[in-house]
């Protein structure tokens, strides 16, 4: 269905919905809509009004205030529906369901101008009698004239013009009125009454008008003969016939009478200027002839009404553009394109609209007025952690301090005062160069940093923070009170800043990838060049970061588009204006190579040095291409001299600066002592300090200490233990899956149950316990002592006098230590082993975490040579061969038992 049909129905639906907002009464409904909506609804054809009124249960008579009585004597007006409307069996039009969806669809093709005026198609053609009669209306046979006599008496007469062209008024006689205008007829009647009827006056008006037959021919939508009111004009005849066809002329509609053309109607005068002076009244037998359209031109682009226009008297470009409403302020008038046909081919002419009056236009021309560029010229852009970001007017001799006038009023509270960038286009290929300056020094007017600016420069100011959460702590009242409009402007400006550099990079990247795929080159030199400057440290190539959320104006966010642009300025000589800094700086990573870059510039870009930086020596790794091969050199220098300005170390393309850490610098090296020491807590230690020395610092052990049961844990052992658990789980899963596939699965457990068991195994938290003999260490033996590391933890439990028996026994429990009892005795006290116990692999977990296997022999196939001590745990493992032959289960159960014993020791403190 055409878009104009959908639009018509959508307007109808909106108005009817508005009419039904108030449900108390019909009068309230009408009162609830705006006058504009009411007038729009009244302009709809009567058939559409009646159809929607029936559908929504609305009393249509309330719109004109006439009620039912008003409609008794009224004639039905013409009924017009949009073209293409479908009707149901009862003759009612069908309203499409997808009106809104169709209305929102954009029509990308230009349409001929003015044809939407005739979107309606008539279904009936009734006479229109409620229009006012103009004074120049010609009286004809069949017209009804109402004469109201007043004076000494009042009488009313309604007379009809006879076929002889006369009207007969009682007491007055016949009067010849045919051919007179309404004004002349009225004067005639009034004059005759006043002269021939003493004391009487007459008021004359038109009653029911005659019907006439006219012809609408040519390129009408439905040509033919039509019976219409005598008040019908050329325009009304066009609507009655459904409008014009798709090839009809709107500028040369002719009124023919007696075989001659007596008037010509140009609808462009009506559509563009509202001029209806040539819209003539029709007479019986008149013909409205619509010829086919003449030459057409297309006007598109930055004009008021882009469309296809029919030419009539327009000969030059200025007149054609006037048809389109003129050009918009956004038009670029110096490069208007005219596409035309010459010698069987299409040619393009680029013209200046300043000469529009002297430029001829021919039929078939396609005129396109382009828009001005989105680029803002003769300006300087300020973006980043500033209070007033945006574009500033550029003036010759302008400096940074002219844009950033004051630290407090021009910058946000968290702005980095030591690092700012000027990004400048250096050639017509839009390659950029970067200049660095100290923001504080520039604002205070220091000439070295208060650099001169050029047109189209961009000043980039960074935040002092990479982490958004840290930056939030520095928000000032000004930022908190920032309006939504200001926030949107900031976001849009940041988007424009990024687009300035990212524009075209996607296409360039795709071209590079296609070229690599075709050539399939994999030389070591190319791989090194391609991967040398992937972002390391804080950033990486994919934009992933150790920081979860970057601050809005962080180095990561603001440098990303600049670095992306610079990477595409790579040359065959290997020059790539990107450098890298790592080590003891606040923000290690990749940075643009600025003009005249030195080591001090790069350190300032990285946010300065950390307190742990080693000033006596730093190193630059310099990679260059020589004769097609990569050559790497190392440049060492004194960092302190650089910072003091005594040495100037230049930085070159693709350099990597490494700032070393002070030897033996330890920011936080902490060890935790818990349990039975005299002064438990966290201790800061020096590198190389031993466990015995630390216990001595803590005041030694208390009299209740149980040193044999000490639990010593280390962070790196937790990681190793976790890796071993994952490796074991993978091996178990592989072996189980293999047994199930090959049919060797002897277990009654389902695959889902086995997976759950493996998940439980992976859910066990590693302890990271290191088995130590604390009494031996405290005895003074240096070979037994261990050096402490960051995160180590020593837990010394209280004295214990129990022995634990766990695993596949009848009753797992703890028993008081009795030196006369053996392993066999403790197992008897636990009720003996179960049926699924692996009696050949019973082991003892000593109080210090060491494991001893129980020697076989004696009752229960157990020997009594193993010595039981307080705090020991006897473990009877599950016989995995009882159900299947998976050997890895033995390792798994042993690990779980050891972890369980260690955790029990820790929680018992």
C-alpha positions in Angstrom: 0.0 0.0 0.0 1.4 3.5 -0.8 2.8 5.5 1.9 0.3 8.4 1.4 -2.6 6.0 2.0 -1.1 4.9 5.3 -0.5 8.4 6.3 -4.1 9.3 5.7 -5.4 6.5 7.8 -2.9 7.3 10.5 -4.1 10.9 10.8 -7.7 9.6 10.9 -6.9 7.2 13.6 -5.1 9.8 15.7 -8.0 12.2 15.5 -10.6 9.6 16.3 -8.6 8.5 19.3 -8.4 12.1 20.5 -12.2 12.4 20.1 -12.7 9.4 22.4 -10.4 10.4 25.2 -13.3 11.7 27.3 -16.1 9.2 27.8 -18.6 11.1 30.0 -20.5 12.5 27.0 -20.1 13.3 23.3 -19.9 17.0 24.1 -17.0 16.3 26.5 -15.3 14.3 23.7 -15.5 17.2 21.4 -14.3 19.5 24.1 -11.4 17.3 24.9 -9.6 17.8 21.6 -7.7 20.7 20.3 -9.2 23.1 17.8 -6.4 22.1 15.3 -7.4 18.4 15.6 -11.0 19.3 15.2 -10.4 21.3 12.1 -8.2 18.6 10.6 -11.0 16.0 11.2 -13.6 18.3 9.6 -11.5 18.6 6.5 -11.7 14.9 5.9 -14.3 13.6 3.4 -17.7 13.0 4.8 -17.5 9.2 4.1 -14.4 8.8 6.2 -15.9 10.8 9.0 -19.1 8.6 8.9 -17.2 5.4 8.7 -15.0 6.1 11.7 -17.9 7.5 13.6 -19.7 4.2 13.2 -16.6 2.3 14.1 -16.0 4.2 17.3 -19.6 4.9 18.3 -19.2 8.6 17.9 -22.1 11.0 17.2 -20.8 12.9 14.2 -23.6 15.5 14.3 -22.0 17.0 17.5 -19.1 18.3 15.4 -21.2 20.9 13.7 -23.7 21.2 16.6 -26.7 20.5 14.4 -27.7 17.1 15.9 -30.1 14.9 14.1 -32.3 17.7 12.9 -29.5 19.3 11.0 -29.0 16.3 8.9 -32.6 15.7 7.7 -32.5 18.1 4.9 -28.8 18.0 4.0 -27.6 16.4 0.9 -24.8 13.8 1.1 -21.5 15.3 0.2 -19.1 13.5 -2.1 -17.5 10.4 -0.6 -13.8 10.1 -1.2 -11.5 7.3 -0.1 -7.7 7.1 -0.5 -6.5 5.5 -3.7 -6.0 1.7 -3.3 -8.5 1.4 -0.5 -10.0 -2.1 -0.3 -13.6 -2.7 0.6 -15.3 -5.6 2.4 -18.5 -7.4 1.3 -20.7 -4.7 2.9 -18.9 -2.0 1.0 -17.1 -0.6 4.0 -13.4 0.3 3.5 -10.8 -1.9 5.3 -8.3 0.0 7.5 -4.9 -1.7 7.3 -3.5 -3.0 10.6 0.1 -1.9 9.9 -0.7 1.7 9.5 2.0 3.0 11.9 4.6 0.6 10.6 4.0 1.6 7.0 3.9 5.3 7.9 7.3 5.1 9.5 8.9 3.5 6.5 11.1 6.0 4.7 10.7 6.4 1.0 14.2 6.9 -0.4 13.1 7.8 -3.9 12.1 11.3 -4.9 8.5 11.7 -6.0 7.1 14.1 -8.6 6.0 17.3 -6.9 2.3 17.9 -6.2 0.8 14.5 -7.0 0.1 13.7 -3.4 -2.6 16.4 -3.6 -4.8 13.9 -5.3 -4.5 10.9 -3.0 -8.3 10.5 -2.8 -10.4 8.4 -5.1 -14.2 9.2 -5.4 -16.9 6.5 -4.9 -19.9 8.8 -5.4 -20.5 12.2 -7.0 -23.2 14.1 -5.2 -23.8 17.8 -5.7 -22.3 20.3 -3.2 -24.9 22.8 -2.2 -23.6 24.3 1.0 -20.9 26.4 -0.5 -21.4 30.2 -0.7 -22.4 31.6 -4.1 -19.9 34.1 -5.5 -21.2 37.4 -6.9 -20.0 36.5 -10.4 -22.1 33.3 -10.5 -24.0 33.1 -13.8 -27.7 32.4 -13.4 -28.9 29.4 -15.4 -32.0 27.3 -16.1 -32.9 25.2 -13.1 -31.4 27.5 -10.4 -33.7 28.2 -7.4 -33.9 31.8 -6.1 -35.2 32.7 -2.7 -36.9 36.2 -2.5 -37.8 37.5 0.9 -40.2 40.5 0.8 -40.4 42.8 3.8 -41.8 46.2 4.6 -45.5 46.8 5.1 -45.9 43.0 5.0 -43.6 40.0 4.9 -43.7 37.3 2.2 -41.3 34.6 1.1 -41.1 33.2 -2.4 -38.9 30.4 -3.8 -38.8 30.6 -7.6 -37.1 28.5 -10.2 -35.5 29.8 -13.4 -37.7 28.5 -16.2 -36.5 27.1 -19.5 -37.3 30.5 -21.0 -34.8 32.0 -18.6 -37.3 33.8 -16.5 -38.4 33.8 -12.8 -42.0 34.7 -11.9 -42.6 36.6 -8.6 -46.2 37.0 -7.5 -47.6 40.5 -7.9 -44.4 41.3 -9.8 -44.5 39.3 -13.1 -41.8 37.5 -15.0 -38.2 38.8 -15.0 -35.5 37.7 -17.5 -32.5 36.6 -15.5 -30.7 33.9 -17.5 -27.1 34.9 -18.3 -27.0 37.5 -15.5 -24.5 37.3 -12.7 -25.8 36.7 -9.2 -25.0 40.3 -8.3 -26.9 41.7 -11.4 -29.8 39.4 -10.8 -30.1 40.5 -7.2 -30.0 44.2 -8.2 -32.6 43.6 -10.8 -35.1 42.0 -8.4 -34.5 44.6 -5.7 -35.0 47.4 -8.1 -38.2 46.0 -9.6 -39.7 45.3 -6.1 -38.9 48.8 -4.8 -40.3 50.4 -7.9 -43.4 48.3 -8.5 -44.4 47.2 -5.0 -44.9 50.3 -2.9 -43.5 50.0 0.7 -41.7 46.8 0.0 -38.0 45.8 -0.1 -36.5 42.5 -1.2 -33.7 40.3 0.1 -32.4 37.9 -2.6 -30.4 34.8 -2.2 -29.7 31.6 -4.0 -31.5 28.4 -3.1 -30.8 25.0 -4.6 -28.4 25.2 -7.5 -28.7 23.5 -10.8 -26.6 20.5 -11.8 -24.4 20.7 -14.8 -22.6 18.1 -16.8 -18.9 18.5 -17.5 -16.2 16.4 -19.0 -12.8 15.6 -17.5 -10.5 14.2 -20.1 -6.9 13.5 -20.9 -4.6 12.3 -18.1 -7.3 12.2 -15.4 -7.3 9.3 -13.0 -10.9 8.5 -14.1 -11.7 10.4 -17.2 -15.3 10.8 -18.2 -18.5 12.8 -17.9 -19.6 14.0 -14.5 -22.7 15.6 -13.1 -21.7 18.3 -10.6 -22.9 21.4 -8.9 -22.9 24.6 -10.9 -20.5 26.0 -8.4 -17.8 23.5 -9.4 -14.5 24.9 -10.4 -11.6 23.4 -12.3 -9.9 22.3 -9.1 -13.0 20.7 -7.7 -13.5 18.8 -11.0 -10.0 17.4 -10.6 -10.9 16.1 -7.2 -14.2 14.7 -8.4 -12.5 12.7 -11.0 -9.9 11.3 -8.6 -7.1 13.5 -9.5 -4.6 13.0 -12.3 -2.6 10.0 -13.6 1.1 9.5 -12.9 2.1 11.1 -16.2 -0.3 14.1 -16.1 0.8 17.7 -16.3 0.1 19.8 -13.2 1.1 23.0 -15.0 -1.1 23.1 -18.1 -4.6 22.0 -17.1 -6.9 23.5 -19.7 -10.6 24.6 -19.6 -12.2 24.2 -23.0 -15.6 25.7 -23.8 -17.1 25.7 -27.3 -14.0 24.1 -28.7 -11.7 26.8 -27.5 -9.3 27.0 -24.6 -10.6 29.8 -22.4 -8.4 29.3 -19.3 -5.2 27.5 -18.2 -4.6 26.4 -14.6 -1.1 25.9 -13.2 -1.3 23.9 -10.0 2.2 25.0 -9.0 0.8 28.5 -8.4 -1.7 27.0 -6.0 0.8 24.5 -4.3 3.7 26.9 -3.9 2.2 30.4 -3.7 -1.4 29.6 -2.7 -2.7 31.5 -5.8 -6.1 30.3 -7.1 -6.9 33.3 -9.4 -7.1 31.1 -12.5 -9.5 28.5 -10.9 -12.6 29.2 -13.0 -16.2 28.2 -12.4 -17.4 25.6 -14.8 -20.5 25.7 -17.0 -22.5 22.9 -18.5 -20.7 21.2 -21.3 -17.2 22.5 -20.3 -14.3 20.2 -20.7 -11.3 20.0 -18.3 -8.5 18.6 -20.3 -5.3 17.3 -18.6 -2.4 16.9 -21.1 0.6 14.7 -20.3 3.4 16.4 -18.5 6.3 18.1 -20.2 10.0 18.1 -19.4 10.9 17.2 -15.8 13.9 18.0 -13.7 15.0 16.4 -10.4 16.1 18.7 -7.5 17.8 16.9 -4.6 20.0 17.7 -1.7 20.1 20.8 0.5 16.9 22.4 -0.8 13.6 23.1 1.0 11.5 20.7 -1.1 13.5 17.9 -2.8 11.3 16.5 -5.6 10.9 16.0 -9.3 9.5 19.2 -10.9 7.8 19.9 -14.2 9.2 22.7 -16.3 6.9 25.3 -17.8 8.5 28.7 -18.3 11.6 28.1 -16.1 14.7 28.4 -18.2 17.6 28.9 -15.7 18.8 27.2 -12.5 17.7 30.0 -10.3 14.0 29.6 -11.4 14.1 25.8 -10.9 15.6 26.2 -7.4 12.8 28.7 -6.6 10.3 25.9 -7.4 12.1 23.7 -4.8 11.7 26.5 -2.2 15.3 27.7 -2.5 18.5 26.3 -0.9 19.0 25.6 2.8 21.6 27.4 4.8 23.6 24.2 5.0 24.0 24.1 1.2 27.4 24.2 -0.4 26.6 26.5 -3.3 30.0 26.4 -5.0 29.8 22.8 -6.0 26.2 22.1 -7.2 26.2 19.1 -9.5 24.0 18.9 -12.6 23.7 15.5 -14.2 22.4 15.7 -17.8 22.2 13.7 -21.0 24.5 14.8 -23.8 25.1 12.9 -27.1 23.6 9.7 -25.7 25.6 9.7 -22.5 25.5 11.2 -19.0 27.7 14.1 -18.1 28.3 16.0 -14.8 28.6 19.7 -14.6 29.7 21.4 -11.4 28.4 24.9 -11.1 28.4 27.8 -8.6 24.9 28.9 -7.6 26.2 32.5 -7.7 25.8 32.2 -11.4 22.4 30.4 -11.2 20.5 32.9 -13.3 22.9 32.5 -16.2 22.8 28.7 -16.1 20.3 27.0 -18.4 18.3 23.9 -17.3 17.0 21.2 -19.6 14.5 18.4 -19.2 15.9 15.3 -17.7 18.5 17.2 -15.6 19.3 15.9 -12.2 20.3 18.8 -9.9 21.9 18.0 -6.6 22.8 20.7 -4.1 25.5 19.2 -1.7 25.7 20.0 2.0 28.6 21.8 3.5 31.3 19.7 5.2 30.8 18.7 8.8 34.3 19.7 9.5 34.5 23.0 11.5 37.2 25.1 9.9 39.4 27.8 11.4 38.9 26.5 14.9 40.7 24.8 17.8 39.1 21.9 19.6 39.5 21.4 23.3 38.6 18.0 24.8 39.2 16.0 27.9 39.2 17.0 31.6 38.2 20.6 31.1 35.3 22.6 32.2 34.3 24.0 28.8 35.1 21.5 26.1 34.3 22.4 22.5 35.4 24.4 19.5 37.1 27.7 19.9 37.7 30.4 17.2 41.2 30.3 15.9 43.2 33.5 15.5 46.7 34.0 14.2 49.3 33.8 16.9 47.0 32.0 19.3 48.6 30.0 22.1 47.5 27.3 24.6 47.0 29.9 27.3 44.4 31.7 25.2 42.2 28.6 25.4 43.2 27.4 28.9 43.1 30.7 30.8 43.1 29.5 34.4 43.7 26.2 36.2 40.7 26.5 38.5 38.2 27.7 36.0 39.4 26.0 32.8 40.2 22.5 34.2 38.4 19.9 36.2 39.7 19.1 39.6 41.2 15.8 38.6 42.9 17.0 35.4 46.6 16.0 35.0 48.5 19.2 35.1 51.8 17.6 33.9 50.6 16.1 30.6 48.7 17.6 27.7 48.8 17.0 23.9 48.3 19.0 20.8 47.3 16.9 17.9 47.9 18.5 14.5 47.3 17.5 10.9 50.6 17.9 9.1 49.7 17.3 5.4 46.9 16.8 2.9 46.8 13.1 3.7 45.6 14.1 7.1 48.5 12.4 8.8 49.0 13.8 12.3 51.9 14.9 14.5 51.7 15.2 18.3 53.1 17.9 20.5 53.4 17.5 24.2 53.2 20.3 26.8 53.1 20.8 30.6 49.5 22.0 31.2 50.4 24.0 34.4 53.4 25.6 32.8 51.4 26.5 29.6 48.7 28.3 31.6 51.2 30.3 33.6 52.7 31.5 30.3 56.0 29.6 30.2 57.0 30.0 26.6 58.5 26.4 26.2 55.1 24.9 27.0 52.7 27.7 26.0 52.9 26.6 22.4 51.5 28.4 19.3 48.4 26.8 17.9 47.4 26.3 14.3 43.9 26.0 12.7 42.3 22.6 13.3 44.6 21.8 16.3 43.1 19.6 19.0 44.1 20.1 22.7 43.7 16.9 24.7 43.7 17.1 28.5 43.9 13.9 30.6 42.6 12.8 34.0 45.1 12.0 36.7 43.4 8.7 37.2 42.9 5.6 35.1 40.4 4.0 37.5 36.9 5.5 37.3 36.3 4.8 41.0 39.3 6.7 42.1 38.2 9.6 39.9 34.7 9.7 41.4 36.3 10.5 44.8 37.6 13.7 43.3 34.3 15.0 41.7 33.6 18.6 42.6 30.3 20.2 43.2 30.5 21.6 39.6 30.5 18.1 38.2 27.8 16.9 40.5 25.6 19.7 39.4 26.3 19.2 35.7 23.1 19.3 33.7 21.8 16.6 31.4 22.3 18.9 28.4 25.9 19.6 29.4 26.5 15.9 29.8 25.1 15.1 26.4 27.3 17.9 24.8 30.4 16.4 26.5 29.6 12.9 25.2 28.9 14.2 21.7 32.2 16.1 21.7 34.2 13.1 22.9 32.5 11.1 20.1 33.6 13.7 17.5 37.1 13.7 18.8 37.3 9.9 18.5 35.8 10.0 15.0 38.3 12.5 13.8 41.0 9.7 14.0 39.0 6.6 13.6 37.3 7.7 10.4 38.5 5.5 7.6 40.5 3.2 9.8 38.0 0.3 9.4 38.4 0.4 5.6 42.2 0.7 5.9 42.3 -2.2 8.3 40.2 -4.4 6.1 42.4 -3.5 3.1 45.5 -4.5 5.1 44.0 -7.8 6.2 43.0 -8.6 2.6 46.4 -7.9 1.3 48.0 -10.1 4.0 45.6 -12.9 3.2 46.6 -12.7 -0.5 50.3 -12.5 0.0 50.4 -14.9 3.0 53.7 -13.5 4.1 55.1 -14.8 7.4 58.6 -13.5 7.6 60.0 -12.9 11.1 60.7 -9.2 10.3 57.1 -8.5 9.4 55.8 -10.4 12.4 58.1 -8.4 14.7 57.1 -5.1 13.2 53.4 -6.0 13.5 53.6 -7.2 17.1 56.2 -4.9 18.5 53.8 -2.2 19.6 50.8 -4.1 20.7 49.8 -2.4 23.9 51.4 -4.0 26.9 51.3 -3.3 30.6 48.1 -1.6 31.5 46.6 -2.0 28.0 46.6 -4.6 25.2 45.6 -4.7 21.5 42.0 -5.9 22.1 41.3 -3.1 24.6 41.1 -5.5 27.5 42.6 -4.2 30.7 43.5 -5.0 34.2 41.5 -2.1 35.3 37.8 -3.0 35.2 36.5 0.5 34.4 38.5 3.3 33.0 37.9 6.9 33.9 36.2 8.9 31.2 39.3 11.0 30.4 41.9 8.4 31.2 45.0 7.9 29.1 43.5 4.6 27.8 40.4 6.3 26.5 41.9 9.5 25.1 45.0 8.0 23.5 43.2 5.1 21.8 42.1 7.0 18.7 45.4 8.8 18.4 47.4 5.6 18.6 45.1 3.9 16.1 45.8 6.8 13.6 49.5 6.7 14.2 49.7 2.9 13.6 48.5 3.6 10.1 51.3 6.0 9.5 53.8 3.2 9.4 56.4 3.7 6.6 58.6 1.3 4.7 61.6 2.5 6.6 60.2 1.1 9.8 59.4 4.6 11.3 56.4 4.2 13.5 55.6 7.3 15.7 54.8 5.2 18.8 56.9 4.5 21.9 56.6 2.3 24.9 57.4 2.8 28.6 57.3 0.2 31.3 58.6 -0.4 34.8 58.3 1.9 37.8 56.1 4.6 36.3 52.5 5.3 37.3 50.9 4.5 33.9 53.1 2.1 31.8 52.0 1.5 28.3 52.1 2.7 24.7 52.3 6.4 24.0 52.5 8.6 20.8 55.9 9.8 19.8 55.8 13.6 20.2 57.8 16.1 18.3 61.3 16.6 19.9 60.5 13.7 22.4 63.0 13.1 25.2 63.1 10.6 28.1 61.7 13.3 30.4 58.7 13.8 28.1 57.9 10.1 28.0 58.1 9.9 31.8 55.8 12.8 32.2 53.4 11.2 29.7 53.4 8.0 31.9 52.3 10.0 34.9 55.8 10.3 36.5 57.9 7.9 38.5 56.9 5.7 41.4 58.7 5.9 44.7 60.4 2.6 43.9 62.1 3.9 40.7 65.8 3.4 40.5 67.3 6.8 39.4 70.9 5.8 38.9 70.1 3.8 35.7 67.4 3.4 33.1 67.5 1.7 29.8 66.1 2.3 26.3 65.6 -0.7 24.0 65.9 0.7 20.4 64.7 -1.4 17.5 65.5 -0.2 14.0 65.5 -1.6 10.5 68.8 -1.7 8.7 69.1 -3.3 5.3 65.8 -5.1 5.8 66.8 -6.6 9.1 65.9 -5.8 12.6 68.8 -4.4 14.8 68.3 -3.9 18.5 70.5 -1.6 20.6 70.4 -0.7 24.3 70.9 2.8 25.6 71.6 3.2 29.3 71.5 6.6 31.1 71.3 8.2 34.5 67.7 8.9 35.2 68.5 11.4 37.9 70.4 13.6 35.5 67.5 13.5 33.0 65.1 14.7 35.7 67.4 17.5 36.8 67.8 18.6 33.2 71.5 18.0 33.0 71.1 15.3 30.3 68.9 15.3 27.3 68.1 11.7 26.1 66.2 11.8 22.8 63.5 9.2 22.2 63.1 7.8 18.7 60.4 5.8 16.9 59.6 2.4 18.4 61.8 3.0 21.5 60.9 1.2 24.7 61.9 2.8 27.9 62.4 0.6 31.0 62.5 2.2 34.5 64.0 -0.2 36.9 62.9 -0.9 40.5 65.3 -0.1 43.3 67.2 -3.3 44.3 65.6 -5.0 47.3 62.8 -2.6 47.2 59.8 -4.1 48.9 56.6 -2.2 49.1 54.7 -4.7 51.3 56.3 -8.0 52.5 54.1 -9.3 55.3 54.0 -12.6 57.2 51.2 -13.6 59.6 51.7 -15.4 62.9 48.7 -16.9 64.7 48.0 -19.1 67.6 50.3 -19.8 70.5 53.0 -17.1 70.1 53.5 -14.4 72.6 52.7 -11.6 70.2 50.6 -12.9 67.3 49.7 -10.7 64.3 51.1 -9.4 61.0 54.8 -8.7 60.7 56.6 -6.7 58.1 59.9 -8.4 57.4 63.0 -7.8 55.3 64.0 -10.0 52.5 65.8 -13.2 53.6 64.5 -13.2 57.1 63.9 -16.7 58.5 61.1 -18.3 60.4 63.1 -18.9 63.6 64.1 -15.2 63.6 60.5 -14.1 63.2 59.2 -16.3 66.0 61.9 -14.8 68.2 60.7 -11.3 67.3 57.2 -12.4 68.2 58.4 -13.3 71.8 58.7 -17.0 71.2 56.0 -19.7 71.8 53.7 -19.8 74.8 53.7 -22.6 77.3 50.5 -24.0 75.7 52.0 -24.2 72.2 52.0 -27.5 70.2 54.9 -26.9 67.8 54.7 -30.3 66.2 51.2 -29.5 65.0 52.2 -26.1 63.4 50.6 -25.4 60.1 52.7 -23.3 57.7 51.0 -22.1 54.4 52.4 -20.2 51.4 50.5 -18.5 48.7 52.6 -19.9 45.8 51.9 -23.4 47.1 48.2 -22.7 47.0 48.5 -21.9 43.3 50.5 -25.1 42.6 48.0 -27.1 44.6 45.1 -25.6 42.7 46.8 -26.5 39.4 47.4 -30.0 40.6 43.7 -30.4 41.5 42.7 -29.1 38.0 45.1 -31.5 36.3 43.9 -34.4 38.4 40.2 -33.5 37.6 41.0 -33.4 33.8 42.7 -36.8 34.0 39.8 -38.3 35.9 37.3 -36.9 33.5 39.3 -38.2 30.6 39.6 -41.7 32.1 36.0 -41.9 33.1 34.8 -40.8 29.6 37.2 -43.4 28.0 35.8 -46.2 30.2 32.2 -45.2 29.4 32.9 -45.1 25.6 34.8 -48.4 25.6 32.3 -50.2 27.9 34.8 -50.7 30.7 32.9 -48.7 33.2 32.4 -51.0 36.3 30.8 -48.3 38.4 27.1 -48.0 39.2 27.4 -44.2 39.0 25.9 -42.3 36.1 28.0 -40.0 34.0 26.1 -37.0 35.5 26.9 -38.2 39.0 30.6 -38.6 38.1 30.6 -35.0 36.7 29.1 -33.8 39.9 31.8 -35.6 41.9 34.5 -34.0 39.8 32.9 -30.6 40.3 33.0 -31.2 44.1 36.6 -32.1 43.8 37.4 -28.8 42.0 35.4 -26.9 44.6 37.8 -27.8 47.4 39.9 -24.8 48.4 43.6 -25.4 48.3 45.5 -24.9 51.6 49.0 -24.5 50.3 50.6 -26.2 53.4 54.4 -26.6 53.6 55.4 -29.5 55.9 57.9 -28.2 58.5 59.4 -29.6 61.6 59.0 -26.6 63.9 60.7 -28.1 67.0 63.7 -29.0 64.8 63.8 -25.4 63.4 63.6 -23.8 66.8 66.4 -26.1 68.0 68.8 -23.8 66.2 69.6 -26.0 63.2 70.2 -23.5 60.3 69.7 -26.2 57.7 66.1 -26.8 58.8 65.2 -23.1 59.0 63.3 -21.6 56.0 63.4 -18.1 54.5 60.0 -16.3 54.6 58.1 -14.9 51.6 55.4 -12.4 51.2 52.0 -13.8 52.3 53.4 -16.7 54.4 51.3 -17.7 57.4 52.2 -19.8 60.5 49.5 -21.2 62.8 50.7 -22.8 66.0 47.9 -24.7 67.7 47.4 -25.4 71.4 48.5 -28.6 73.1 46.7 -31.6 71.8 46.1 -35.0 73.5 43.9 -36.7 70.9 44.2 -39.1 68.0 41.8 -38.9 65.1 40.5 -41.9 63.1 38.7 -41.0 59.8 37.8 -42.7 56.6 36.3 -46.1 56.0 35.8 -47.1 59.7 32.6 -47.9 61.5 32.7 -44.8 63.6 35.1 -42.0 62.7 36.0 -40.1 65.9 38.7 -38.7 68.1 40.3 -40.5 71.0 42.4 -39.5 73.9 46.1 -40.2 73.3 47.4 -43.3 75.0 51.1 -44.1 74.4 50.5 -47.8 75.0 48.0 -48.1 72.1 49.0 -49.0 68.5 47.2 -48.3 65.2 45.4 -51.6 65.6 44.1 -50.5 69.0 42.7 -47.2 67.7 41.0 -48.9 64.7 39.4 -51.4 67.1 38.1 -48.4 69.2 36.6 -47.0 66.0 34.7 -50.3 65.4 37.1 -51.7 62.8 37.3 -51.1 59.1 34.3 -51.2 56.7 33.8 -53.6 53.8 35.0 -51.1 51.2 38.1 -50.0 53.2 41.5 -50.4 51.5 43.4 -52.1 54.3 46.6 -52.2 52.3 46.8 -48.4 52.0 46.0 -47.2 55.5 48.2 -44.2 56.3 48.9 -41.8 59.2 48.8 -38.0 58.8 51.2 -36.7 61.4 50.5 -33.6 63.4 53.0 -31.6 61.2 51.3 -32.8 58.0 53.7 -35.6 57.1 52.2 -38.9 55.8 53.4 -42.4 56.9 52.1 -45.6 55.5 51.0 -48.2 58.0 53.2 -51.4 57.8 51.2 -54.5 57.1 51.0 -57.4 59.7 49.0 -58.6 62.6 45.3 -58.5 63.2 43.3 -56.8 60.5 46.4 -57.4 58.3 48.0 -54.5 60.2 51.3 -54.2 61.9 52.1 -52.4 65.1 55.5 -50.9 64.2 54.1 -47.4 63.5 54.3 -45.0 66.4 51.2 -42.9 67.2 51.7 -39.4 68.7 49.3 -36.8 69.9 47.6 -34.9 67.1 48.0 -37.7 64.6 45.3 -38.8 62.3 44.7 -42.4 61.1 43.2 -42.4 57.6 41.5 -45.5 56.2 41.0 -44.8 52.5 38.3 -46.1 50.2 39.1 -49.2 48.1 38.6 -47.8 44.6 39.2 -51.3 43.1 36.1 -52.5 44.9 34.0 -50.7 42.3 36.3 -50.0 39.4 39.9 -49.9 38.5 40.5 -46.1 38.2 43.8 -45.6 39.9 43.5 -41.8 39.9 40.8 -42.0 42.5 43.5 -43.1 45.0 45.4 -39.9 44.5 42.2 -37.8 44.7 41.1 -39.4 47.9 44.5 -39.0 49.5 44.7 -35.3 48.5 41.2 -34.7 49.9 42.1 -36.4 53.2 45.3 -34.4 53.6 43.5 -31.1 52.9 40.8 -32.2 55.4 43.3 -32.8 58.1 45.1 -29.5 57.4 41.8 -27.6 57.6 40.9 -29.4 60.8 44.2 -28.3 62.3 43.5 -24.6 61.3 40.0 -24.5 62.6 40.8 -26.2 65.9 42.8 -23.1 67.0 
